[in-house]
Amino acid sequence: MAIDIAQKNRLCFEIMKLTFQLDLLISQAPLGLKFNMTAAQLATYNAIDTQKAAMMAELFHLMQLDRDI
């Protein structure tokens, strides 16, 4: 079952956008450390990280279906 390459590429692009958002959140924290984030920043970070993990799992599954990995 071949998955459209564009679909996998879009998913990769979205994962990278989330990665950059996470990096930006960390850079805005005092001393650039995650544990120095405010509760609101940490909640945002965790929500984005959870979304990214789900997208990575989806991409992994699609790649397995295509026997890319």
TORMIDREN-218830 format. One record per atom (N, C-alpha, C): residue in three letters; atom name; residue number from 0; z, y, x. Coordinates in steps of 0.001 Angstrom, whole numbers. Atoms other than C-alpha are relative to their C-alpha. Layout:
<zapas>
[zapa 'ALA'; 'CA'; NUM; [Z; Y; X]]
...
</zapas>
This chain:
<zapas>
[zapa 'MET'; 'N'; 0; [0; -1174; 849]]
[zapa 'MET'; 'CA'; 0; [0; 0; 0]]
[zapa 'MET'; 'C'; 0; [0; 1234; 893]]
[zapa 'ALA'; 'N'; 1; [123; -1172; -869]]
[zapa 'ALA'; 'CA'; 1; [-1267; 3014; 1902]]
[zapa 'ALA'; 'C'; 1; [535; 1246; -703]]
[zapa 'ILE'; 'N'; 2; [-551; -1258; 494]]
[zapa 'ILE'; 'CA'; 2; [606; 6258; 1423]]
[zapa 'ILE'; 'C'; 2; [-848; 1119; 591]]
[zapa 'ASP'; 'N'; 3; [802; -1133; -444]]
[zapa 'ASP'; 'CA'; 3; [-1330; 9500; 1647]]
[zapa 'ASP'; 'C'; 3; [636; 653; 1231]]
[zapa 'ILE'; 'N'; 4; [-484; -631; -1239]]
[zapa 'ILE'; 'CA'; 4; [-1015; 10948; 5154]]
[zapa 'ILE'; 'C'; 4; [533; 1403; -288]]
[zapa 'ALA'; 'N'; 5; [-438; -1362; 330]]
[zapa 'ALA'; 'CA'; 5; [-705; 14425; 3647]]
[zapa 'ALA'; 'C'; 5; [1413; -10; -580]]
[zapa 'GLN'; 'N'; 6; [-1346; 105; 581]]
[zapa 'GLN'; 'CA'; 6; [2381; 13283; 1723]]
[zapa 'GLN'; 'C'; 6; [1042; -175; 1102]]
[zapa 'LYS'; 'N'; 7; [-942; 203; -1111]]
[zapa 'LYS'; 'CA'; 7; [4068; 12051; 4904]]
[zapa 'LYS'; 'C'; 7; [98; 1261; 858]]
[zapa 'ASN'; 'N'; 8; [-19; -1236; -788]]
[zapa 'ASN'; 'CA'; 8; [3059; 15211; 6779]]
[zapa 'ASN'; 'C'; 8; [801; 1089; -698]]
[zapa 'ARG'; 'N'; 9; [-751; -998; 760]]
[zapa 'ARG'; 'CA'; 9; [4460; 17399; 3997]]
[zapa 'ARG'; 'C'; 9; [1494; -279; 111]]
[zapa 'LEU'; 'N'; 10; [-1402; 386; -100]]
[zapa 'LEU'; 'CA'; 10; [7706; 15463; 4107]]
[zapa 'LEU'; 'C'; 10; [559; 342; 1383]]
[zapa 'CYS'; 'N'; 11; [-423; -355; -1369]]
[zapa 'CYS'; 'CA'; 11; [7918; 15893; 7900]]
[zapa 'CYS'; 'C'; 11; [202; 1505; 130]]
[zapa 'PHE'; 'N'; 12; [-92; -1456; -61]]
[zapa 'PHE'; 'CA'; 12; [7287; 19622; 7527]]
[zapa 'PHE'; 'C'; 12; [1264; 489; -707]]
[zapa 'GLU'; 'N'; 13; [-1195; -394; 747]]
[zapa 'GLU'; 'CA'; 13; [10031; 19953; 4894]]
[zapa 'GLU'; 'C'; 13; [1276; -381; 754]]
[zapa 'ILE'; 'N'; 14; [-1156; 423; -795]]
[zapa 'ILE'; 'CA'; 14; [12454; 17993; 7096]]
[zapa 'ILE'; 'C'; 14; [230; 981; 1144]]
[zapa 'MET'; 'N'; 15; [-147; -958; -1105]]
[zapa 'MET'; 'CA'; 15; [11767; 20364; 9993]]
[zapa 'MET'; 'C'; 15; [512; 1348; -505]]
[zapa 'LYS'; 'N'; 16; [-507; -1253; 560]]
[zapa 'LYS'; 'CA'; 16; [12324; 23409; 7761]]
[zapa 'LYS'; 'C'; 16; [1506; -90; -231]]
[zapa 'LEU'; 'N'; 17; [-1438; 180; 221]]
[zapa 'LEU'; 'CA'; 17; [15721; 22003; 6792]]
[zapa 'LEU'; 'C'; 17; [754; -27; 1327]]
[zapa 'THR'; 'N'; 18; [-621; 40; -1330]]
[zapa 'THR'; 'CA'; 18; [16496; 21317; 10460]]
[zapa 'THR'; 'C'; 18; [182; 1415; 538]]
[zapa 'PHE'; 'N'; 19; [-98; -1387; -466]]
[zapa 'PHE'; 'CA'; 19; [15761; 24956; 11298]]
[zapa 'PHE'; 'C'; 19; [1064; 764; -783]]
[zapa 'GLN'; 'N'; 20; [-1043; -649; 796]]
[zapa 'GLN'; 'CA'; 20; [17994; 26096; 8420]]
[zapa 'GLN'; 'C'; 20; [1386; -406; 494]]
[zapa 'LEU'; 'N'; 21; [-1288; 473; -525]]
[zapa 'LEU'; 'CA'; 21; [20825; 23946; 9752]]
[zapa 'LEU'; 'C'; 21; [315; 661; 1340]]
[zapa 'ASP'; 'N'; 22; [-192; -656; -1298]]
[zapa 'ASP'; 'CA'; 22; [20330; 25349; 13257]]
[zapa 'ASP'; 'C'; 22; [389; 1465; -178]]
[zapa 'LEU'; 'N'; 23; [-316; -1404; 262]]
[zapa 'LEU'; 'CA'; 23; [20408; 28886; 11855]]
[zapa 'LEU'; 'C'; 23; [1442; 147; -486]]
[zapa 'LEU'; 'N'; 24; [-1384; -56; 488]]
[zapa 'LEU'; 'CA'; 24; [23654; 28210; 9994]]
[zapa 'LEU'; 'C'; 24; [996; -176; 1138]]
[zapa 'ILE'; 'N'; 25; [-903; 221; -1136]]
[zapa 'ILE'; 'CA'; 25; [25279; 26877; 13156]]
[zapa 'ILE'; 'C'; 25; [3; 1216; 920]]
[zapa 'SER'; 'N'; 26; [61; -1159; -897]]
[zapa 'SER'; 'CA'; 26; [24054; 29843; 15193]]
[zapa 'SER'; 'C'; 26; [752; 1201; -570]]
[zapa 'GLN'; 'N'; 27; [-707; -1113; 634]]
[zapa 'GLN'; 'CA'; 27; [25663; 32218; 12675]]
[zapa 'GLN'; 'C'; 27; [1517; -205; -15]]
[zapa 'ALA'; 'N'; 28; [-1442; 283; -20]]
[zapa 'ALA'; 'CA'; 28; [29063; 30525; 12939]]
[zapa 'ALA'; 'C'; 28; [615; 568; 1280]]
[zapa 'PRO'; 'N'; 29; [-661; -492; -1215]]
[zapa 'PRO'; 'CA'; 29; [31609; 31959; 15377]]
[zapa 'PRO'; 'C'; 29; [-102; -1022; 1134]]
[zapa 'LEU'; 'N'; 30; [194; 804; -1206]]
[zapa 'LEU'; 'CA'; 30; [30904; 30613; 18868]]
[zapa 'LEU'; 'C'; 30; [-1074; -1074; -172]]
[zapa 'GLY'; 'N'; 31; [1066; 963; 228]]
[zapa 'GLY'; 'CA'; 31; [27999; 28640; 17371]]
[zapa 'GLY'; 'C'; 31; [493; -1412; -220]]
[zapa 'LEU'; 'N'; 32; [-596; 1320; 207]]
[zapa 'LEU'; 'CA'; 32; [30289; 25781; 16392]]
[zapa 'LEU'; 'C'; 32; [172; -276; -1488]]
[zapa 'LYS'; 'N'; 33; [-65; 383; 1411]]
[zapa 'LYS'; 'CA'; 33; [30156; 23933; 13090]]
[zapa 'LYS'; 'C'; 33; [1419; 95; -552]]
[zapa 'PHE'; 'N'; 34; [-1363; 0; 536]]
[zapa 'PHE'; 'CA'; 34; [33929; 23626; 12788]]
[zapa 'PHE'; 'C'; 34; [569; 1408; -148]]
[zapa 'ASN'; 'N'; 35; [-431; -1387; 189]]
[zapa 'ASN'; 'CA'; 35; [34218; 27441; 12933]]
[zapa 'ASN'; 'C'; 35; [-625; 641; -1238]]
[zapa 'MET'; 'N'; 36; [651; -548; 1191]]
[zapa 'MET'; 'CA'; 36; [32167; 27864; 9743]]
[zapa 'MET'; 'C'; 36; [1025; 260; -1100]]
[zapa 'THR'; 'N'; 37; [-823; -233; 1188]]
[zapa 'THR'; 'CA'; 37; [33683; 29311; 6600]]
[zapa 'THR'; 'C'; 37; [-226; -1158; -970]]
[zapa 'ALA'; 'N'; 38; [138; 1076; 991]]
[zapa 'ALA'; 'CA'; 38; [34150; 26998; 3627]]
[zapa 'ALA'; 'C'; 38; [-1358; 77; -700]]
[zapa 'ALA'; 'N'; 39; [1295; -164; 672]]
[zapa 'ALA'; 'CA'; 39; [31054; 28448; 1944]]
[zapa 'ALA'; 'C'; 39; [-1149; -420; 917]]
[zapa 'GLN'; 'N'; 40; [1039; 386; -953]]
[zapa 'GLN'; 'CA'; 40; [28934; 28044; 5084]]
[zapa 'GLN'; 'C'; 40; [-27; -1515; 182]]
[zapa 'LEU'; 'N'; 41; [-85; 1448; -190]]
[zapa 'LEU'; 'CA'; 41; [30165; 24486; 5540]]
[zapa 'LEU'; 'C'; 41; [-547; -743; -1216]]
[zapa 'ALA'; 'N'; 42; [530; 624; 1219]]
[zapa 'ALA'; 'CA'; 42; [29370; 23624; 1916]]
[zapa 'ALA'; 'C'; 42; [-1525; 72; -16]]
[zapa 'THR'; 'N'; 43; [1452; -155; -77]]
[zapa 'THR'; 'CA'; 43; [25853; 25006; 2367]]
[zapa 'THR'; 'C'; 43; [-579; -939; 1044]]
[zapa 'TYR'; 'N'; 44; [455; 882; -1076]]
[zapa 'TYR'; 'CA'; 44; [25455; 23128; 5646]]
[zapa 'TYR'; 'C'; 44; [-25; -1453; -474]]
[zapa 'ASN'; 'N'; 45; [-90; 1388; 456]]
[zapa 'ASN'; 'CA'; 45; [26598; 19850; 4085]]
[zapa 'ASN'; 'C'; 45; [-1039; -315; -1071]]
[zapa 'ALA'; 'N'; 46; [1009; 215; 1042]]
[zapa 'ALA'; 'CA'; 46; [24285; 20270; 1078]]
[zapa 'ALA'; 'C'; 46; [-1389; -153; 617]]
[zapa 'ILE'; 'N'; 47; [1304; 75; -663]]
[zapa 'ILE'; 'CA'; 47; [21264; 20911; 3307]]
[zapa 'ILE'; 'C'; 47; [-104; -1278; 815]]
[zapa 'ASP'; 'N'; 48; [2; 1215; -820]]
[zapa 'ASP'; 'CA'; 48; [22226; 18060; 5627]]
[zapa 'ASP'; 'C'; 48; [-184; -1250; -864]]
[zapa 'THR'; 'N'; 49; [151; 1126; 924]]
[zapa 'THR'; 'CA'; 49; [22510; 15658; 2676]]
[zapa 'THR'; 'C'; 49; [-1437; -91; -502]]
[zapa 'GLN'; 'N'; 50; [1391; -39; 456]]
[zapa 'GLN'; 'CA'; 50; [19106; 16761; 1394]]
[zapa 'GLN'; 'C'; 50; [-940; -488; 1104]]
[zapa 'LYS'; 'N'; 51; [819; 417; -1143]]
[zapa 'LYS'; 'CA'; 51; [17604; 16291; 4860]]
[zapa 'LYS'; 'C'; 51; [102; -1508; 212]]
[zapa 'ALA'; 'N'; 52; [-192; 1442; -189]]
[zapa 'ALA'; 'CA'; 52; [19095; 12796; 5168]]
[zapa 'ALA'; 'C'; 52; [-764; -797; -1055]]
[zapa 'ALA'; 'N'; 53; [735; 685; 1069]]
[zapa 'ALA'; 'CA'; 53; [17601; 11795; 1809]]
[zapa 'ALA'; 'C'; 53; [-1503; 40; 265]]
[zapa 'MET'; 'N'; 54; [1426; -123; -304]]
[zapa 'MET'; 'CA'; 54; [14185; 13091; 2846]]
[zapa 'MET'; 'C'; 54; [-386; -889; 1177]]
[zapa 'MET'; 'N'; 55; [278; 868; -1144]]
[zapa 'MET'; 'CA'; 55; [14395; 11232; 6152]]
[zapa 'MET'; 'C'; 55; [-21; -1465; -431]]
[zapa 'ALA'; 'N'; 56; [-8; 1374; 512]]
[zapa 'ALA'; 'CA'; 56; [15264; 8011; 4309]]
[zapa 'ALA'; 'C'; 56; [-1285; -287; -774]]
[zapa 'GLU'; 'N'; 57; [1256; 153; 742]]
[zapa 'GLU'; 'CA'; 57; [12273; 8554; 2017]]
[zapa 'GLU'; 'C'; 57; [-1176; -162; 958]]
[zapa 'LEU'; 'N'; 58; [1075; 95; -988]]
[zapa 'LEU'; 'CA'; 58; [9979; 9122; 4998]]
[zapa 'LEU'; 'C'; 58; [41; -1346; 709]]
[zapa 'PHE'; 'N'; 59; [-151; 1300; -653]]
[zapa 'PHE'; 'CA'; 59; [11346; 6018; 6723]]
[zapa 'PHE'; 'C'; 59; [-552; -1109; -894]]
[zapa 'HIS'; 'N'; 60; [482; 1004; 949]]
[zapa 'HIS'; 'CA'; 60; [10641; 3972; 3591]]
[zapa 'HIS'; 'C'; 60; [-1530; 42; -107]]
[zapa 'LEU'; 'N'; 61; [1459; -132; 82]]
[zapa 'LEU'; 'CA'; 61; [7081; 5335; 3307]]
[zapa 'LEU'; 'C'; 61; [-667; -552; 1253]]
[zapa 'MET'; 'N'; 62; [572; 494; -1256]]
[zapa 'MET'; 'CA'; 62; [6438; 4562; 6963]]
[zapa 'MET'; 'C'; 62; [105; -1521; 84]]
[zapa 'GLN'; 'N'; 63; [-124; 1460; 31]]
[zapa 'GLN'; 'CA'; 63; [7739; 1024; 6494]]
[zapa 'GLN'; 'C'; 63; [-1068; -614; -900]]
[zapa 'LEU'; 'N'; 64; [1021; 509; 913]]
[zapa 'LEU'; 'CA'; 64; [5406; 524; 3528]]
[zapa 'LEU'; 'C'; 64; [-1379; -3; 646]]
[zapa 'ASP'; 'N'; 65; [1294; -101; -689]]
[zapa 'ASP'; 'CA'; 65; [2461; 1625; 5669]]
[zapa 'ASP'; 'C'; 65; [-26; -764; 1316]]
[zapa 'ARG'; 'N'; 66; [-134; 729; -1261]]
[zapa 'ARG'; 'CA'; 66; [3691; -489; 8592]]
[zapa 'ARG'; 'C'; 66; [-227; 920; 1214]]
[zapa 'ASP'; 'N'; 67; [40; -946; -1125]]
[zapa 'ASP'; 'CA'; 67; [3840; 2631; 10767]]
[zapa 'ASP'; 'C'; 67; [1123; -318; 984]]
[zapa 'ILE'; 'N'; 68; [-1142; 369; -844]]
[zapa 'ILE'; 'CA'; 68; [7177; 1374; 12081]]
[zapa 'ILE'; 'C'; 68; [433; -1408; -338]]
</zapas>
